Amino acid sequence: MHVIFLAPHFPANQRRFVRGLKAVGARVTGIGDAPLQGIDSEVRELLDGYEEVGNVTDPDQVVAAVKRIQARGPWVHRLEAAVEAHMYCAAAVREACRIPGLPSRTVDLCRDKVEMKEFLGSKGFPVARQSAVERAEDLRAFVSQVAFPVILKPRAGAGAASTYKIEDEAGLQRAIAETGIDKRPAPYTAEQFLSGHEGFFDTLTVRGQVVFEAISHYYPNVLPAMRDRSVNPIILTTNRLEAPGYQELRRFGRDVVAALGIDTSPTHMEWFFGPEGLKFSEIGARPPGVNVWDLYCEVLGRDLYTEWARGVCWGDTQGLDGPRLAGGLVAIRPDRDGVIQGYTGLDEAQRRYGPHIWRANLPQPGQRTQPVEAGYLANAAVWVKHADFDTAQEILQDIGRTVHLHAR
């Protein structure tokens, strides 16, 4: 089995997909936008071949690289990507080079938020009211139909990047000015704001069957988490999948995966539950961000990357059932932007919860801080696991209160 993997060197957890492929006996050729000698030795040693391109998101460049690989042999059986920004290119190249995998139409539906919701709404899935927006007048027309608050986000984006919650006329003016849609058209989507609790439903689907699923929660929801420096936000995955309150979500998530015709791929689906019941937000045909698959490996006690590779290469998986722990991360925000001075509370957190802390990302003094809106792993984060979901949540909350990142 010969698999091409896009950008095996970046971001850093990409190597775990490559390592998984090697573990199940695949030959792996990488295509990336860095010189081979510029890639660290661990990744180089995992690869059986490598092609450098100027832009790993440019289908023409990647098609040319794939054809060089195909000409050398052996036969290429799969081409895989695990980063949102690479999905369009991977699908286009697969079709141009006749390599099996997710087709462009499925990737389009998973990337374009307007098409995604129109398609799933037509299938009867509960989705928020939404509209394509390119100009300021489009956004104003949508607001006049649904009233404040509304959400404005890029049509093909991931996470909360460049996302606005518009609550009044002043917020509307600010969003228009910052996006520049009063001066030039740009692809956005405007959505009805959904109140309630937010989380995500992840799967690994192999040959059309969901072989792994996970349900995780945001505390608080993503937008306030990405805007408020005083919040140390938490992502927490549950080990109570059989609880009655999750059954509707599990059916809903599986039905969305089936409706999109996803064959063999990870998926990451955002959801809300509030006064209007369960609502679909969006889905990506990729793993979740912020290294959440590492968390799944930890709470499962098994290597999900290897099982993904087994599904890609051989069409099956092993050992993804059975008990699991609850676990998650708490992001530790700096008290201000600037240069990191140090931490307080780390020793206390370790004393209280050491056996349950399995990872800590702690940027060192002297490094510059990153903006809050850069995400959950932009600065410090502490990861925990526990057999009880409620206890895991309490531990994460207490670490968020105890540990402080100081900057100057």
C-alpha positions as CSV (number, residue, x, y, z in Angstrom):
1,M,0.0,0.0,0.0
2,H,1.5,3.3,-1.1
3,V,0.1,6.5,0.4
4,I,0.9,10.1,-0.3
5,F,0.5,12.4,2.7
6,L,0.3,16.2,2.3
7,A,2.5,18.3,4.5
8,P,3.9,15.6,6.7
9,H,6.1,18.1,8.6
10,F,3.6,20.8,9.7
11,P,1.8,21.2,12.0
12,A,3.8,19.1,14.4
13,N,1.2,16.4,15.0
14,Q,1.1,15.6,11.3
15,R,3.9,13.1,12.0
16,R,1.6,11.0,14.0
17,F,-0.5,10.3,10.9
18,V,2.6,9.3,9.0
19,R,3.8,7.1,11.9
20,G,0.4,5.4,12.0
21,L,0.6,4.7,8.3
22,K,4.1,3.2,8.7
23,A,2.8,1.1,11.7
24,V,0.3,-0.7,9.5
25,G,2.8,-1.4,6.7
26,A,2.3,1.4,4.3
27,R,4.9,3.0,2.1
28,V,4.6,6.8,2.6
29,T,5.6,9.6,0.3
30,G,5.3,13.1,1.5
31,I,4.5,16.3,-0.5
32,G,5.4,19.5,1.3
33,D,6.4,23.1,0.9
34,A,9.7,22.8,2.7
35,P,13.0,21.4,1.5
36,L,13.6,17.9,2.6
37,Q,16.7,18.9,4.6
38,G,14.6,21.5,6.4
39,I,12.3,18.8,7.9
40,D,13.3,17.4,11.2
41,S,15.0,14.0,11.2
42,E,12.1,12.1,12.8
43,V,9.8,12.9,10.0
44,R,12.5,12.3,7.3
45,E,13.1,8.9,8.7
46,L,9.4,8.0,8.5
47,L,9.1,8.9,4.8
48,D,10.0,6.6,2.0
49,G,10.0,9.5,-0.5
50,Y,9.4,13.2,-0.7
51,E,8.4,15.9,-3.3
52,E,8.8,19.6,-2.6
53,V,6.3,22.1,-4.0
54,G,6.1,25.8,-3.7
55,N,2.5,25.7,-2.3
56,V,0.9,22.6,-0.9
57,T,-2.6,24.1,-1.4
58,D,-2.1,24.6,-5.2
59,P,-3.7,21.7,-7.0
60,D,-1.6,22.3,-10.2
61,Q,1.7,22.0,-8.3
62,V,0.6,19.0,-6.3
63,V,-0.8,17.2,-9.4
64,A,2.6,17.7,-11.0
65,A,4.3,16.2,-7.9
66,V,1.9,13.3,-7.8
67,K,2.5,12.5,-11.4
68,R,6.3,12.4,-10.8
69,I,5.6,10.0,-7.9
70,Q,3.3,7.8,-10.0
71,A,5.9,7.7,-12.8
72,R,8.6,6.5,-10.4
73,G,6.3,3.9,-8.8
74,P,5.2,2.0,-7.0
75,W,1.5,2.5,-7.7
76,V,-0.2,5.1,-5.5
77,H,-3.2,3.8,-3.7
78,R,-4.3,6.7,-1.5
79,L,-3.6,10.5,-1.1
80,E,-4.5,11.8,2.4
81,A,-4.6,15.2,4.1
82,A,-5.5,16.1,7.7
83,V,-5.5,19.9,7.7
84,E,-8.6,21.9,6.8
85,A,-6.7,24.2,4.4
86,H,-5.4,21.2,2.5
87,M,-8.8,19.4,1.9
88,Y,-9.8,21.2,-1.4
89,C,-6.4,20.6,-2.9
90,A,-6.3,16.9,-1.9
91,A,-9.7,16.2,-3.4
92,A,-8.9,18.0,-6.6
93,V,-5.6,16.1,-7.0
94,R,-7.2,12.7,-6.2
95,E,-9.7,13.3,-9.0
96,A,-7.1,14.6,-11.5
97,C,-4.8,11.6,-10.8
98,R,-7.5,8.9,-10.3
99,I,-6.7,8.2,-6.7
100,P,-9.6,6.9,-4.5
101,G,-10.7,9.1,-1.5
102,L,-13.2,11.9,-0.6
103,P,-14.5,13.5,-3.7
104,S,-14.5,17.3,-4.3
105,R,-18.3,17.5,-3.9
106,T,-18.1,16.1,-0.4
107,V,-15.2,18.4,0.5
108,D,-17.1,21.4,-0.9
109,L,-20.1,20.6,1.3
110,C,-17.8,20.3,4.3
111,R,-15.9,23.5,3.6
112,D,-18.5,25.9,2.3
113,K,-20.8,26.8,5.2
114,V,-23.6,28.1,3.0
115,E,-23.7,25.0,0.7
116,M,-23.3,22.8,3.8
117,K,-26.3,24.2,5.6
118,E,-28.5,24.4,2.5
119,F,-27.8,20.8,1.7
120,L,-28.4,19.5,5.2
121,G,-31.4,21.7,5.7
122,S,-32.9,20.2,2.5
123,K,-32.4,16.8,4.1
124,G,-34.4,17.8,7.2
125,F,-31.5,18.5,9.6
126,P,-32.1,21.4,12.0
127,V,-29.8,24.2,11.1
128,A,-29.7,27.9,11.9
129,R,-31.0,30.4,9.4
130,Q,-28.2,31.6,7.2
131,S,-27.3,33.4,4.1
132,A,-24.3,34.0,1.8
133,V,-22.8,37.5,2.4
134,E,-20.3,39.2,0.1
135,R,-21.1,42.9,0.6
136,A,-22.2,45.2,3.4
137,E,-25.7,45.5,1.9
138,D,-26.1,41.7,2.0
139,L,-25.3,41.6,5.7
140,R,-27.7,44.5,6.4
141,A,-30.5,42.7,4.5
142,F,-29.9,39.5,6.6
143,V,-30.0,41.4,9.9
144,S,-33.2,43.0,8.9
145,Q,-34.8,39.6,8.3
146,V,-33.6,37.8,11.5
147,A,-32.7,40.7,13.8
148,F,-29.8,40.9,16.2
149,P,-27.7,39.0,17.3
150,V,-26.2,37.4,14.2
151,I,-22.9,35.6,13.5
152,L,-20.6,36.6,10.6
153,K,-17.9,34.1,9.6
154,P,-15.8,33.2,6.5
155,R,-17.6,30.7,4.2
156,A,-14.5,28.4,4.2
157,G,-12.9,28.8,7.6
158,A,-12.2,26.7,10.7
159,G,-12.7,27.5,14.3
160,A,-13.6,31.0,15.5
161,A,-11.0,32.8,13.3
162,S,-12.4,36.0,11.8
163,T,-15.8,35.3,13.4
164,Y,-18.0,38.1,14.7
165,K,-21.0,38.1,17.0
166,I,-23.0,41.1,16.0
167,E,-25.4,42.3,18.7
168,D,-26.3,45.8,17.7
169,E,-25.8,48.6,15.1
170,A,-22.4,49.5,16.5
171,G,-21.2,45.9,16.2
172,L,-22.6,45.7,12.7
173,Q,-20.6,48.8,11.7
174,R,-17.5,47.4,13.3
175,A,-17.8,44.1,11.5
176,I,-18.3,45.8,8.2
177,A,-15.3,48.0,8.7
178,E,-13.0,45.2,9.9
179,T,-13.9,42.8,7.1
180,G,-13.8,45.5,4.5
181,I,-17.0,44.2,2.8
182,D,-18.2,47.8,2.3
183,K,-15.2,48.3,0.0
184,R,-14.8,45.0,-1.8
185,P,-16.7,41.7,-2.0
186,A,-15.5,38.8,0.3
187,P,-17.0,35.3,0.9
188,Y,-18.7,35.3,4.3
189,T,-21.8,33.6,5.7
190,A,-24.2,35.3,8.1
191,E,-26.1,33.1,10.6
192,Q,-28.8,33.3,13.1
193,F,-27.2,33.4,16.6
194,L,-27.9,30.1,18.5
195,S,-28.1,30.4,22.2
196,G,-27.3,27.4,24.4
197,H,-24.5,25.1,25.1
198,E,-21.9,24.3,22.4
199,G,-19.8,21.2,21.8
200,F,-18.5,18.9,19.1
201,F,-19.1,15.3,17.8
202,D,-16.1,13.6,16.2
203,T,-16.0,10.3,14.3
204,L,-13.7,8.0,12.4
205,T,-15.7,6.5,9.5
206,V,-14.4,3.5,7.6
207,R,-16.1,2.2,4.5
208,G,-19.2,4.3,5.4
209,Q,-19.4,2.9,9.0
210,V,-18.7,5.0,12.1
211,V,-16.1,2.9,13.9
212,F,-15.2,5.6,16.6
213,E,-17.2,8.5,18.0
214,A,-16.5,11.1,20.7
215,I,-18.6,13.8,22.3
216,S,-16.9,16.9,23.7
217,H,-18.0,20.1,25.4
218,Y,-16.8,23.7,25.4
219,Y,-16.8,25.6,28.7
220,P,-17.6,28.4,27.9
221,N,-18.8,28.5,24.2
222,V,-16.1,29.2,21.6
223,L,-16.8,32.9,20.9
224,P,-16.5,34.1,24.5
225,A,-13.6,31.8,25.0
226,M,-11.8,33.4,22.1
227,R,-12.6,37.0,23.1
228,D,-12.2,37.2,26.9
229,R,-8.7,37.2,28.4
230,S,-10.1,36.6,31.9
231,V,-11.5,33.2,30.9
232,N,-9.3,30.1,31.0
233,P,-11.5,28.0,28.6
234,I,-11.9,24.2,28.8
235,I,-12.5,21.5,26.2
236,L,-13.7,18.3,27.9
237,T,-14.5,15.0,26.2
238,T,-17.0,12.7,27.9
239,N,-16.9,9.0,28.7
240,R,-20.6,8.8,29.2
241,L,-21.6,8.2,25.6
242,E,-24.4,5.7,26.6
243,A,-26.1,8.3,28.8
244,P,-29.7,9.0,27.7
245,G,-29.0,12.7,27.0
246,Y,-26.5,11.9,24.3
247,Q,-28.5,9.5,22.2
248,E,-30.2,12.1,20.0
249,L,-26.8,13.7,19.3
250,R,-25.2,10.4,18.4
251,R,-28.1,9.6,16.0
252,F,-28.0,13.1,14.6
253,G,-24.2,13.0,14.1
254,R,-24.2,9.7,12.4
255,D,-27.1,10.7,10.1
256,V,-25.1,13.9,9.0
257,V,-22.1,11.7,8.2
258,A,-24.3,9.4,6.1
259,A,-26.1,12.2,4.4
260,L,-22.8,13.7,3.2
261,G,-21.7,10.3,1.8
262,I,-18.5,10.2,3.8
263,D,-16.7,6.9,3.2
264,T,-13.4,6.7,4.9
265,S,-12.4,9.8,6.8
266,P,-12.3,11.5,10.2
267,T,-15.1,14.1,10.8
268,H,-15.5,17.0,13.2
269,M,-19.1,18.3,13.8
270,E,-20.0,21.4,15.8
271,W,-23.4,21.4,17.6
272,F,-25.5,23.6,19.9
273,F,-28.2,22.6,22.3
274,G,-30.5,25.3,23.7
275,P,-34.1,26.5,23.8
276,E,-34.7,25.4,20.2
277,G,-33.3,21.9,20.9
278,L,-30.3,20.3,19.1
279,K,-29.0,22.3,16.2
280,F,-26.3,21.4,13.7
281,S,-23.6,24.1,13.3
282,E,-21.0,22.8,10.8
283,I,-18.9,19.8,9.9
284,G,-15.4,19.2,8.6
285,A,-14.1,16.0,6.9
286,R,-11.0,16.1,9.0
287,P,-9.8,15.5,12.6
288,P,-10.5,18.2,15.1
289,G,-7.9,20.9,15.8
290,V,-5.8,21.7,19.0
291,N,-4.4,18.1,19.1
292,V,-7.7,16.6,20.3
293,W,-6.9,13.3,18.7
294,D,-3.9,13.1,21.1
295,L,-6.5,13.5,23.9
296,Y,-8.6,10.7,22.4
297,C,-5.5,8.4,22.3
298,E,-4.9,9.1,26.0
299,V,-8.5,8.5,27.2
300,L,-8.8,5.4,25.0
301,G,-5.5,3.9,25.8
302,R,-5.1,3.2,22.1
303,D,-3.5,4.9,19.1
304,L,-6.3,6.5,17.0
305,Y,-3.8,7.6,14.4
306,T,-2.8,4.0,13.7
307,E,-6.5,2.9,13.6
308,W,-7.1,5.7,11.1
309,A,-4.2,4.4,9.0
310,R,-5.6,0.9,9.2
311,G,-8.9,2.1,7.9
312,V,-7.3,4.1,5.1
313,C,-5.0,1.2,4.0
314,W,-6.9,-1.9,4.8
315,G,-10.5,-0.9,5.4
316,D,-10.9,-2.0,9.0
317,T,-9.9,-1.0,12.6
318,Q,-9.0,-2.8,15.8
319,G,-9.8,-2.2,19.4
320,L,-11.8,1.1,19.3
321,D,-14.6,-0.2,21.5
322,G,-14.5,-0.6,25.3
323,P,-14.2,1.7,28.3
324,R,-12.5,5.0,28.2
325,L,-11.7,7.9,30.5
326,A,-12.9,11.5,30.5
327,G,-10.3,14.1,29.8
328,G,-9.6,17.5,28.4
329,L,-7.5,20.7,28.5
330,V,-7.7,24.0,30.1
331,A,-6.0,27.0,28.3
332,I,-4.0,29.3,30.6
333,R,-4.2,32.9,29.3
334,P,-1.4,35.4,30.0
335,D,-2.5,38.4,32.2
336,R,-1.5,40.7,29.3
337,D,0.2,40.6,25.9
338,G,4.0,40.9,26.0
339,V,6.9,38.7,27.1
340,I,6.4,35.7,29.4
341,Q,7.9,36.3,32.9
342,G,6.9,33.0,34.5
343,Y,4.1,31.0,36.2
344,T,2.6,30.8,39.6
345,G,0.5,27.9,40.9
346,L,2.1,25.1,38.9
347,D,3.6,23.4,41.9
348,E,0.2,23.5,43.7
349,A,-1.6,22.1,40.7
350,Q,0.9,19.3,40.4
351,R,0.6,18.5,44.1
352,R,-3.2,18.3,43.9
353,Y,-3.6,16.6,40.6
354,G,-0.3,15.2,39.4
355,P,-1.5,11.6,38.7
356,H,-4.2,13.0,36.4
357,I,-2.1,15.5,34.5
358,W,-0.7,13.9,31.4
359,R,0.5,16.9,29.4
360,A,1.3,20.5,29.9
361,N,2.2,23.0,27.2
362,L,4.2,25.7,29.0
363,P,6.0,28.4,26.8
364,Q,9.2,29.4,28.5
365,P,10.0,32.8,30.1
366,G,11.4,35.2,27.4
367,Q,9.0,34.0,24.7
368,R,6.4,36.4,23.4
369,T,2.7,35.7,24.3
370,Q,0.2,35.1,21.5
371,P,-3.2,36.9,21.2
372,V,-6.1,35.3,23.0
373,E,-8.0,34.9,19.7
374,A,-5.2,32.7,18.4
375,G,-6.9,29.7,20.1
376,Y,-6.7,27.2,22.9
377,L,-3.1,26.3,22.4
378,A,-1.8,29.8,21.6
379,N,-0.2,30.1,25.1
380,A,-0.1,27.6,28.0
381,A,-2.4,24.6,28.4
382,V,-2.7,21.7,30.9
383,W,-4.3,18.4,29.9
384,V,-5.9,16.0,32.4
385,K,-7.7,12.6,32.4
386,H,-10.0,11.0,35.0
387,A,-12.4,8.1,35.2
388,D,-15.2,10.4,36.2
389,F,-16.4,13.2,33.9
390,D,-17.6,15.5,36.7
391,T,-14.3,15.2,38.5
392,A,-12.3,15.8,35.4
393,Q,-14.3,19.0,34.9
394,E,-13.7,20.1,38.5
395,I,-9.9,19.4,38.1
396,L,-9.7,21.5,35.0
397,Q,-11.7,24.4,36.5
398,D,-9.4,24.3,39.6
399,I,-6.2,24.3,37.5
400,G,-7.6,27.3,35.6
401,R,-8.1,29.1,38.9
402,T,-4.8,28.1,40.4
403,V,-2.2,28.4,37.6
404,H,-1.3,31.9,36.3
405,L,0.8,33.0,33.4
406,H,2.5,36.3,34.0
407,A,3.8,38.6,31.2
408,R,5.3,42.0,31.0
